[in-house]
Amino acid sequence: MHIAIVGNIGAGKTTLAHKLAHHFNWEVFLEDVDHNPYLKDFYDDMPRWAFHLQVYFLNSRFRQTQRIKEMKQLGKGVIQDRTIYEDAHIFAANLHESGMMIERDYQNYLGLFESMISMVDPPDLLLYLKADLPKLIHQIEKRGRDYENNMRIEYLRNLNEHYERWISNYKDGKLLIVDVSQLDYVSRPEDLGTIIERIQADLFGLF
């Protein structure tokens, strides 16, 4: 099985990915943030580095999808933190619509994405962590990454709108939406338990 966790910056994807991987005893695949050479520059000057950042993420995510495919062929379960779909439908689209990625670069990027996506298998379950802006801002401030200090609230709001649009049209497989705005699955085990029960119901028909 392959569960992919999607959601805005600060929604709690990585934390939940680790907890689900521990619960199901599955492999966890995380987003390559710490080794991304463009991320800090991007938050300092988004128009200058938008295309470079998105191409790096796209390539990194595609390589990850191929490793996930290999793991599934070996009969191992996988929890994935963010997907290749978000790179195109959320982040690149938002940068283009916001005027931070020019049309020429955006079309080049989409060409790469379309070439790659034909070789990508969708997850067995897409788990969307829906979060309001106060939750996102609190989580981002709490983790204290220096390069996120210059992130604008408008940027987060636009991403949320893109997520809602994409999720409302998602047809590639099973979809589970969990509103995490009032949840705390770090401090409250019952919140984590509720999410696990819903996943089991969707994947295995277990309650």
Residue pairs with C-beta under 8 A, 6 or more apart in sequence:
1 26
1 72
1 77
1 78
1 124
1 125
1 203
2 68
2 72
2 77
2 78
2 80
2 121
2 123
2 124
2 125
3 20
3 26
3 77
3 78
3 79
3 80
3 123
3 124
3 125
3 127
3 199
3 203
4 80
4 82
4 83
4 123
4 125
4 126
4 127
5 13
5 16
5 17
5 20
5 79
5 80
5 81
5 82
5 127
5 129
6 13
6 82
6 83
6 85
6 86
6 126
6 127
6 128
6 129
6 163
6 167
7 13
7 128
7 129
7 130
7 131
7 163
7 180
8 129
8 131
8 136
8 156
8 159
8 160
8 163
9 136
9 140
9 148
9 151
9 156
9 159
10 131
10 135
10 136
10 137
10 138
10 139
10 140
10 143
10 156
11 129
11 130
11 131
11 135
11 136
11 139
11 180
12 129
12 131
12 139
12 180
12 185
13 31
13 81
13 82
13 129
14 30
14 31
14 81
15 185
15 186
16 127
16 129
16 185
16 192
16 195
17 28
17 30
17 79
17 80
17 81
18 28
19 185
19 192
20 26
20 28
20 79
20 195
20 196
20 199
21 27
21 28
21 79
23 196
24 77
24 79
25 77
26 76
26 77
26 78
26 79
27 71
27 76
27 77
27 78
27 79
28 78
28 79
28 80
28 81
29 64
29 67
29 68
29 78
29 79
29 80
29 81
30 81
31 81
31 82
32 57
32 60
32 64
33 39
36 53
36 56
36 57
36 60
37 56
38 49
38 52
38 53
38 56
39 53
39 147
40 146
40 147
41 48
41 49
42 49
42 50
42 52
42 53
43 147
43 148
43 149
43 150
43 151
44 147
44 150
46 95
46 100
47 99
47 100
47 101
50 95
50 100
50 101
50 105
51 101
51 105
51 108
51 109
54 87
54 91
54 92
54 95
54 101
54 109
55 109
55 112
57 87
57 91
58 84
58 87
58 88
58 109
58 112
58 113
58 116
61 82
61 83
61 84
61 87
62 84
62 116
62 119
62 120
64 80
64 84
65 84
65 119
65 120
65 121
66 119
68 78
68 80
69 121
71 78
72 78
72 121
80 123
83 123
83 126
84 113
84 116
84 117
84 120
85 117
85 166
85 172
86 166
87 113
88 109
88 110
88 113
88 117
89 162
89 166
90 159
90 162
90 163
90 166
91 159
92 101
92 106
92 109
92 110
92 113
93 162
94 155
94 158
94 159
94 162
95 101
95 106
96 103
96 106
97 158
98 155
98 158
101 109
122 172
122 173
123 173
124 173
124 174
124 203
125 173
125 174
125 175
125 176
125 199
125 202
125 203
126 170
126 172
126 173
126 174
126 175
126 176
127 176
127 178
127 199
128 163
128 167
128 175
128 176
128 177
128 178
129 178
129 180
130 163
130 177
130 178
130 179
130 180
130 181
131 139
131 160
131 179
131 180
131 181
132 181
133 153
133 156
133 157
133 160
134 181
135 180
135 181
136 156
136 160
137 153
137 156
140 148
140 151
167 175
167 177
174 202
174 203
176 198
176 199
176 202
178 195
178 198
183 191
183 194
183 195
184 191
185 191
185 192
185 195
197 207
200 206
200 207
201 207
